[in-house]
């Protein structure tokens, strides 16, 4: 099982500014390569202060320019807020500038505040995504594409230049029925249980395997994003859990919540999940427990864990934890994965 690093681009203090925020994310990407991570994954969000990367393809090119080996994945590009005729050309350009290392993770978007302010009500995101995905794939694989659908109507056109490297597509889906359907069509899947229970995670994994078994495609990947942090002691675990819990007070506001955002800053709201429940489901633990829990993921047949490790702590803490994860945990988990195979 591989491990990649998620670039949690949180602007929890607006005084920090974008220059420092994104410089820190680039430093994390460079460190991920030095530590031996499979890759880095890049979010996309607008108009608010968490996961704030407005242009994931642009950022992917910046990462690729500073690295030589690691895979660079979007997690995810939101299709409903874009015109696929423009986006397809941007994808081709990004893959060329990334030297063929780009994995294009796409999805419908998750924050109603964001999509609504961009003119796409949340209830429209699913049908818009489905048609946008079909248009995108047609533009990337065929010449002289015309379209007559609900959201796109255009005469024959060809995106130029044509792709010279494969552009792997991964769909971001959380609901098991959607995971199974997409996997049956041969797509790679990016998913996450967020802070839900292990049973929720198992349902997502089982759905992927059922779908992949029907697709007959070789090499389909299930990537599971998890909040995790390898700690040295219980005091550090408690401190990091508090930070992570506070982060989710903002996340829950815009993910299915009321979407209260003031001058770009999400208002933290009380959570229904208790701290004890939260700590039982998030991976903030010592080395041995982390090895055990990630080894369980390997045994379940998860191909890649995307480590989401920034909850608002200092950059130096994140960098140091990445080193510990790579040195103390990843080799043991990789051994378990080989044995399971």
Long-range contacts (C-beta under 8 A, 24 or more apart in sequence): 1-294, 1-297, 1-298, 1-302, 1-303, 1-304, 1-305, 1-333, 1-334, 1-336, 1-337, 2-38, 2-39, 2-303, 2-304, 2-305, 3-37, 3-38, 3-294, 3-304, 3-305, 3-306, 3-307, 3-325, 3-326, 3-330, 3-333, 4-32, 4-37, 4-38, 4-39, 4-40, 4-41, 4-71, 4-73, 4-223, 4-304, 4-305, 4-306, 4-307, 5-29, 5-32, 5-37, 5-39, 5-40, 5-41, 5-306, 5-307, 5-309, 5-322, 6-40, 6-41, 6-43, 6-75, 6-225, 6-306, 6-307, 6-308, 6-309, 7-40, 7-41, 7-42, 7-43, 7-53, 7-59, 8-43, 8-51, 8-308, 8-309, 8-310, 8-311, 9-43, 9-51, 9-52, 9-53, 10-49, 10-50, 10-51, 10-52, 10-247, 10-310, 10-312, 11-49, 11-50, 11-52, 12-49, 12-50, 12-312, 14-49, 14-264, 14-265, 21-52, 22-53, 22-59, 24-315, 25-53, 25-59, 26-62, 26-63, 26-66, 27-315, 27-319, 28-310, 28-315, 28-318, 28-319, 28-322, 29-63, 29-66, 29-67, 29-70, 29-72, 30-66, 30-67, 31-319, 31-322, 31-323, 32-70, 32-322, 33-67, 33-68, 33-69, 33-70, 35-322, 35-323, 35-325, 35-326, 35-327, 36-326, 36-330, 37-70, 37-307, 37-322, 37-326, 37-330, 38-70, 38-71, 38-304, 39-70, 39-71, 39-72, 39-73, 39-101, 39-103, 40-70, 40-71, 40-72, 40-73, 41-73, 41-74, 41-75, 41-105, 41-190, 41-223, 41-225, 41-306, 42-72, 42-73, 42-74, 42-75, 43-75, 43-76, 44-74, 44-76, 44-77, 44-78, 45-111, 45-114, 46-81, 46-114, 46-117, 46-118, 47-113, 47-114, 47-117, 47-118, 47-261, 47-264, 48-111, 48-113, 48-114, 48-254, 48-261, 48-264, 48-265, 48-266, 49-250, 49-264, 49-265, 49-266, 50-247, 50-250, 50-251, 50-254, 50-266, 57-90, 57-91, 57-93, 57-94, 57-102, 58-94, 60-94, 60-98, 60-102, 61-94, 61-97, 61-98, 63-98, 64-97, 64-98, 64-99, 64-101, 64-102, 65-97, 70-101, 71-101, 71-103, 72-98, 72-101, 72-102, 72-103, 73-102, 73-103, 73-104, 73-105, 73-170, 73-190, 73-223, 74-102, 74-103, 74-104, 74-105, 74-106, 75-105, 75-170, 75-172, 75-190, 75-225, 75-306, 76-105, 76-106, 76-107, 76-170, 76-172, 76-190, 77-104, 77-105, 77-106, 77-107, 78-106, 78-107, 78-108, 78-109, 78-115, 79-106, 79-107, 79-108, 79-128, 79-129, 79-132, 79-133, 79-136, 80-108, 80-109, 80-115, 80-120, 80-124, 80-125, 80-128, 80-129, 80-132, 81-109, 81-115, 81-118, 81-119, 81-120, 82-132, 84-132, 84-135, 84-136, 84-139, 84-152, 85-135, 85-139, 85-154, 85-157, 85-159, 87-136, 88-136, 88-139, 88-140, 88-159, 89-159, 89-160, 91-136, 91-140, 91-167, 92-140, 92-159, 92-161, 92-162, 92-163, 92-167, 95-163, 95-164, 95-165, 95-167, 96-161, 96-164, 96-165, 100-165, 100-166, 102-167, 102-168, 103-168, 103-170, 103-188, 104-167, 104-168, 104-169, 104-170, 105-170, 105-171, 105-172, 105-190, 106-133, 106-136, 106-169, 106-170, 106-171, 106-172, 107-171, 107-172, 107-173, 107-190, 110-254, 110-255, 111-254, 111-255, 111-259, 112-254, 112-256, 112-259, 113-254, 113-259, 113-261, 114-254, 116-259, 127-151, 133-171, 137-169, 140-167, 170-221, 170-223, 174-204, 176-203, 176-204, 176-206, 176-207, 177-207, 179-204, 179-207, 179-208, 179-211, 180-207, 180-208, 180-210, 180-211, 181-211, 182-211, 183-207, 183-208, 183-209, 183-210, 183-211, 183-212, 183-214, 183-215, 183-220, 183-222, 184-210, 184-211, 184-212, 184-214, 184-215, 185-211, 185-215, 186-215, 186-216, 186-217, 186-220, 187-220, 188-220, 188-221, 188-222, 188-223, 189-220, 189-221, 189-222, 189-223, 190-223, 190-225, 190-306, 191-222, 191-223, 191-224, 191-225, 192-224, 192-225, 192-226, 192-306, 193-224, 193-226, 193-281, 194-227, 194-248, 194-255, 195-227, 195-248, 195-273, 195-278, 195-281, 195-282, 196-281, 197-280, 197-281, 198-281, 202-300, 205-300, 205-301, 205-302, 209-301, 221-303, 221-304, 222-301, 222-302, 222-303, 222-304, 223-302, 223-303, 223-304, 223-305, 223-306, 224-297, 224-302, 224-304, 224-305, 224-306, 225-305, 225-306, 225-308, 226-282, 226-283, 226-305, 226-306, 226-307, 226-308, 227-282, 227-283, 227-284, 227-308, 227-309, 227-311, 228-282, 228-283, 228-284, 228-290, 228-305, 228-307, 228-308, 228-309, 228-325, 229-283, 229-284, 229-309, 229-311, 229-321, 230-285, 230-286, 230-287, 230-290, 230-321, 230-324, 230-325, 230-328, 230-329, 231-284, 231-285, 231-286, 232-286, 233-286, 237-279, 237-284, 237-285, 237-286, 240-284, 240-311, 240-313, 241-275, 241-278, 241-279, 241-282, 241-284, 242-275, 243-311, 243-312, 243-313, 244-278, 244-282, 244-284, 244-311, 245-271, 245-275, 245-278, 246-311, 246-312, 247-311, 247-312, 248-273, 248-278, 287-324, 287-328, 287-329, 290-325, 290-329, 291-328, 291-329, 291-332, 291-333, 294-329, 294-333, 295-332, 295-333, 295-336, 297-333, 298-333, 298-336, 298-337, 298-340, 299-336, 299-340, 301-340
